[in-house]
Amino acid sequence: MSLVAPDLAAGFRQAAVRWPAHTALELGGSAWTYTELAAVAGRIAAAVRVARDPARDTFVAVLASRSLTTYAGSLAVFGAGCAHVALNPTHPPTRNARALDMAEAGILLVDDASLPALSALLQCPEAAGIHTVIAPESDSLDGRVGGRTGLRLLTAGDVAGMDDGHLNAPTPGSDELAYLVFTSGSTGRPKGIAIDHGALATYMRNFRALAAPADDDRVATTYELTFDIALHDMFHAWWSGAALCVVPKKSLVAPGRFIKKQKITHWFSVASVAMLLDRQRVLRDGVFPDLRVSLLCGEPLPVRSAERWSAAAPNSVLYNVYGPTETTMEMAFYRWDPVTSPPRQRRGVVAIGIPFDDHQHVMLDSDGQEVVGEGRGELYIAGPQLAVGYWKDEKKTAESFVMLPGRNERWYRTRDLVERDEEGVYHFVSRTDHMVKLRGHRIELGEIEAGLRLVAGTDLVAVLPHPIEGGNAQGLVAFVAGSGSGPDALRDALGGHIPESMIPDRIVMVDQLPLNSNRKIDRGALKQRLDAEGADT
């Protein structure tokens, strides 16, 4: 039986009352019941409240990865009545510092494994607004604060002495901010997407009507906190009395054994996981008998991968999931049917479905005219799951959240080119802008190019997704002209500016870049070069 709760922390509290002895979290061979996790999170929430200045501390940042602090700390942020912003300890410190600066976050939660990242982060000028560091797993922060003075430091002993009954913030208003998630930005600066509690509550209601876990389910979580879907996994499990099972980092490239051994019943990952398991020949018929719900997202899902996953998990419903971050996690779901679905798919990839019933959706052609019935166009979405906008970027917000002629609603321009079939189901075709999906990460090629310009000392750079297989980008190739540095040096230097997931797989040094008639870089010519190289191999 699912619960109806007004906000994330309240849903957890209700579950903890109803199922106190159920396992809430399994992580690295250890487990915490709902009662135990509530106590840990309650003490962290108390520490946040001690440190917080309500007049300035809207956001609390969490710098952690697959640790108790990752999950209890995130719960604590909501339980303390704050908005959540996630940082990835593997990202360059300058990128994390920019996110902190944009969010004006003054309180930072950090796990023990991320202390080296903390030291580097606090040395960045953009992190000057941090006034309190809370380290619930660490006995001391000596030598870990990058020479900063005047910081308030709360370590494990301080947190342990706090009252554990502090997951009781008042119910937030629908227009209060819930979280800020940072994605790739074309200017080289992370792009913050602000989600309020109204949008989040709508999403929780919509998804739970579709595929809510039960109190005996085991929900896997594969994502780092900087993926908003990590919050989906946490709170859909915790609103239901289910166990959240954290997939170890070492198992992410081959999670088949984890799924089987841990008897996972709910799985949510990027589609490339299914492709990888298929290539590894793991998806044998019936290999995952315990799975009941499977969700694959983030990139086009090949029909073959859907067929193999469905056969491997015969007791599971399989959804191909679609949703820009700007529409609060996920917006549309296509339920795969092993018998009826295969002949209805297009271009060898699975349909993205139809948006939730409480949302409107239209397609516009290249002239801005609505496409009625079957056809192709750019997808626009309106409804209660739309983000507030891009944090501190009114221009970008106005470009993407628009008013359409003759309509009163606020619409999000997805920049996804789609086709609608005779049943009203949408099929993804391509992006209409300079963005790609790579292994589930939404990447602005412009951010990579901005980093390349900086480290290469030249504006003559271009980054292309290559190769493309089954509609999915499998890698990135960069072309650089006029630089005094070589490919290896550029790759190493890029690591200080962009996440590892965005660093091109190959950097090609050229004498000059081809230009089109408008004197812009001719990306089509570069693509032809790459395609020709592939044909020759």
Beta strands, then each sheet from edge to edge (+ up, - down):
strand 1: 23-27
strand 2: 30-33
strand 3: 59-63
strand 4: 83-87
strand 5: 107-110
strand 6: 132-134
strand 7: 152-154
strand 8: 177-183
strand 9: 191-196
strand 10: 218-221
strand 11: 243-246
strand 12: 266-270
strand 13: 293-297
strand 14: 317-322
strand 15: 332-335
strand 16: 354-355
strand 17: 360-364
strand 18: 370-371
strand 19: 375-382
strand 20: 389-390
strand 21: 401-403
strand 22: 410-420
strand 23: 426-431
strand 24: 435-438
strand 25: 441-444
strand 26: 461-465
strand 27: 468-469
strand 28: 472-473
strand 29: 476-481
strand 30: 506-510
sheet 1: 2+ 1- 11- 10-
sheet 2: 7+ 6+ 5+ 3+ 4+ 8+ 9- 20+
sheet 3: 12+ 13+ 14+ 15- 16+
sheet 4: 18+ 17- 19+ 22- 21+
sheet 5: 18+ 17- 19+ 22- 23+
sheet 6: 24+ 25-
sheet 7: 26+ 29- 30-
sheet 8: 27+ 28-
end
